[in-house]
Amino acid sequence: MPKGIIVIAVLILAVMIAAKDGRLPRAAGLTASCLVARQASDGSQLVACRSGVLEGRPDLTRRSSTPAGRTGTYEYWRCPVGQRSSPAP
């Protein structure tokens, strides 16, 4: 009986750590994510964002970015300054 409880507790802890990290939900397509598609010599970037099941398409206007169009499952943004590839805000 105590072994079973300990095993279940460890499994729950592992799932909580994986969910907190954010990689698991992004890999499963549950949360939105962005990545740099192209970087210009002046430092501006073209960022490609993908929507998730639990979140809609990300809005990068708060980062001084302007929409540059959509293709398939990606929405492209032109960002004047360097953005890092990360989960969408």
C-alpha positions in Angstrom: 0.0 0.0 0.0 2.6 2.6 0.9 4.7 1.7 -2.2 1.7 2.4 -4.5 1.1 5.8 -2.9 4.8 6.7 -3.3 4.8 5.6 -6.9 1.7 7.7 -7.7 3.1 10.7 -5.9 6.3 10.5 -7.9 4.4 10.2 -11.1 2.2 13.2 -10.2 5.3 15.2 -9.3 7.0 14.3 -12.7 3.9 15.4 -14.6 3.8 18.7 -12.7 7.4 19.4 -13.4 7.0 18.7 -17.1 3.9 20.9 -17.3 5.6 23.8 -15.4 8.6 23.7 -17.7 6.3 24.4 -20.7 8.1 22.2 -23.3 5.6 19.3 -23.0 2.5 21.5 -23.7 4.3 23.2 -26.6 5.4 20.0 -28.1 1.9 18.6 -27.8 0.5 21.7 -29.6 -1.5 22.8 -26.5 0.1 26.3 -26.2 1.2 28.8 -28.8 4.9 29.2 -29.7 7.0 31.5 -31.9 10.4 31.1 -33.6 12.6 33.3 -35.7 12.1 32.5 -39.3 14.6 35.0 -40.8 16.9 37.7 -39.4 17.9 40.8 -41.5 21.3 42.4 -41.3 19.8 45.5 -39.6 18.7 43.3 -36.6 15.0 43.1 -37.6 13.4 39.7 -37.7 10.6 37.8 -39.3 9.0 35.7 -36.5 6.7 32.7 -37.3 4.1 32.0 -34.6 1.8 28.9 -34.3 -1.4 28.9 -32.3 -2.1 26.2 -29.7 -5.2 24.3 -28.9 -5.6 26.0 -25.5 -4.5 29.4 -26.7 -5.3 31.4 -29.8 -2.8 33.0 -32.2 -0.2 35.1 -30.3 -0.3 38.9 -30.5 3.2 40.4 -30.8 2.0 44.1 -31.2 3.2 44.7 -27.6 6.7 43.9 -28.8 6.4 46.6 -31.5 5.9 44.0 -34.2 3.5 44.3 -37.2 1.6 41.4 -38.8 3.2 40.2 -42.1 0.7 37.6 -43.2 -0.4 34.0 -42.6 0.7 30.7 -44.4 -0.9 27.4 -43.3 -0.7 27.1 -39.5 1.9 30.0 -39.1 1.3 33.7 -38.7 4.3 35.9 -39.5 5.3 39.1 -37.7 7.9 41.7 -38.6 9.8 42.7 -35.5 12.1 45.8 -35.5 14.4 44.5 -32.7 15.7 41.0 -31.9 13.2 38.6 -30.4 14.1 35.4 -28.8 12.5 32.1 -29.8 10.2 31.3 -26.9 6.6 30.6 -26.0 4.3 33.2 -27.1 3.2 35.8 -24.6 
